[in-house]
Amino acid sequence: MTHIRKLTDLKKDWKHYKKKPIIIKATEVVEEEVWIATREGTIKAVKGDFIIQGIQGEIYPCGREIFFKTYDAIPCLNEKEKIE
């Protein structure tokens, strides 16, 4: 049987983690809205959001504010450094 715990019960078990410095690909949404097929189902992205391709090839939308808090632009990569 699955044991369901309250968030307040879990807080004592939390540790701090830092996101690894990985390179992702992303594009800004310029249309008013687009629908994206993701692993979790079809999700809407709106103008200004970013569509990200993750490290396992997964595609998902990310709001503009969170995107710029999480990612920095990098200089153009040479052909050897580009990710597919």
C-alpha angles and dihedrals in degrees: 000000000000115000112219115205129192118245089243089059091054098050093083089059096052122114130186120259135181124215113250117246100254130154118239133179120237141167130198118242109241098174120083089252140347131190116226127199106227135169088262094051135269112334130186122234121190134208110295095026120113128233110218131199107210130212093272094047093262117148123216140152124249127193116246096244094050091043093058092043089054106034138045124200114249129208117268110286123229118242094268092054099045118108122222 
